[in-house]
Amino acid sequence: MNSKLKISLFTLTLGLMAGCSSTTQQFIFSPNYTQTHQKSAQQDVSLSVNDRRASFTTVTIKNSDGTQALADKYIADSIKPAIEQALAQVGADNSGMGKALDVNIQQLNTTIVQQLHKHSTTTKAELEVVIETTEHRFAKRYKGNKQSEAPLGFDKAKIEQQVNRLIEEMITRIVTDPEFITAVNR
């Protein structure tokens, strides 16, 4: 083969490979808990964060081209450090030796509707907290949602920030809930 033909075939192959590969947007959710609270819990816990969602789809983007679903099956690992930080703030350290505390992610999804001149975002979350001992059982669901609308296209960083803030707010509601504190201290 002559060199011009080799270069042409190489260029064509690279072009085909580039056209076949599509860049999938990845959203990074990493809530960070920084609030301080009075130490109201006096018991250590053994924390487990479980993803109980029916689907791992975390972000759905709807636009004129159709719908794109982005999944995140490691969301529990992303949320756990923020819950540990919040528990430590109220005096319930995750020592692994205390009573079992399960935080079950029942729902966490963001829907982005992209239109020509604007976009809207809706995030819904539901966390179930379960503390179970031989004598007592505490189970409660905490729900939250955030909505926003802005001109032009969506900003990935702002969407991530919106989801992280919602999770942080829900964690605050959990660790400051008098029923939760009572269940931890039993």
Residue pairs with C-beta under 8 A, 6 or more apart in sequence:
24 70
25 59
25 61
25 68
25 70
25 156
26 70
27 58
27 59
27 70
27 72
27 110
27 156
27 159
27 160
27 163
28 78
28 160
29 58
29 72
29 75
29 78
29 79
29 160
29 163
29 164
29 167
30 78
30 81
30 82
30 164
31 78
31 79
31 82
31 164
31 165
31 167
31 168
31 171
32 81
32 82
32 85
32 164
32 168
33 82
33 83
33 85
33 86
33 89
33 168
33 171
33 172
34 85
35 86
35 89
35 168
35 172
36 89
37 89
37 90
37 175
37 176
38 90
39 89
39 90
39 91
40 90
40 91
40 181
41 87
41 90
41 91
41 92
41 181
41 184
41 185
42 91
42 185
43 92
43 98
43 99
43 184
43 185
44 92
44 93
44 94
44 95
44 97
44 98
45 87
45 92
45 93
45 94
45 95
45 98
45 99
45 100
45 101
45 131
45 184
46 94
46 95
46 96
46 97
46 98
46 99
46 100
46 101
47 80
47 83
47 84
47 87
47 94
47 101
47 103
48 100
48 101
48 102
48 103
49 76
49 77
49 79
49 80
49 83
49 102
49 103
49 104
49 105
50 76
50 102
50 103
50 104
50 105
51 73
51 75
51 76
51 105
52 104
52 105
52 106
52 128
53 105
53 106
53 107
53 108
53 109
55 71
56 71
56 72
56 73
56 75
57 69
57 70
57 71
57 109
58 70
58 71
58 72
58 75
58 108
58 109
58 110
59 69
59 70
59 72
59 109
59 110
59 111
59 112
59 159
60 67
60 68
60 69
60 70
60 109
60 110
60 111
60 112
61 67
61 68
61 69
61 70
61 112
61 114
61 154
62 111
62 112
62 113
62 114
63 113
63 114
63 115
64 114
64 116
72 78
75 105
75 108
76 105
79 103
79 105
79 167
82 167
82 168
82 171
83 103
83 171
83 174
84 94
86 171
86 172
86 174
86 175
87 93
87 94
87 101
87 175
88 94
89 175
90 175
90 176
90 181
92 98
92 101
92 175
92 184
99 131
99 132
99 133
99 184
100 130
100 131
100 132
100 133
101 129
101 130
101 131
101 184
102 128
102 129
102 130
102 131
102 132
103 127
103 128
103 129
103 174
104 127
104 128
104 129
104 130
105 125
105 126
105 127
106 126
106 127
106 128
106 141
107 124
107 125
107 126
108 123
108 124
108 125
108 126
108 163
108 167
109 123
109 124
110 121
110 122
110 123
110 124
110 159
110 162
110 163
111 121
111 122
111 123
112 119
112 120
112 121
112 154
112 159
113 119
113 120
113 121
114 153
114 154
117 151
117 152
118 149
118 150
118 151
118 152
119 149
119 150
119 152
119 153
119 154
120 147
120 148
120 149
121 146
121 147
121 148
121 149
121 154
121 159
121 162
122 145
122 146
122 147
123 145
123 146
123 147
123 162
123 163
123 166
124 143
124 144
124 145
125 143
125 144
125 145
125 166
125 167
125 170
126 141
126 142
126 143
126 144
127 141
127 142
127 170
127 174
128 139
128 140
128 141
128 142
129 138
129 139
129 140
129 141
129 142
129 174
129 180
130 137
130 138
130 139
131 137
131 138
131 139
131 180
131 183
131 184
132 138
133 186
135 186
136 183
136 186
138 179
138 180
138 182
138 183
140 177
140 179
140 180
142 170
142 173
142 174
142 177
144 166
144 169
144 170
144 173
145 166
146 162
146 163
146 165
146 166
148 158
148 162
150 158
174 180
175 181
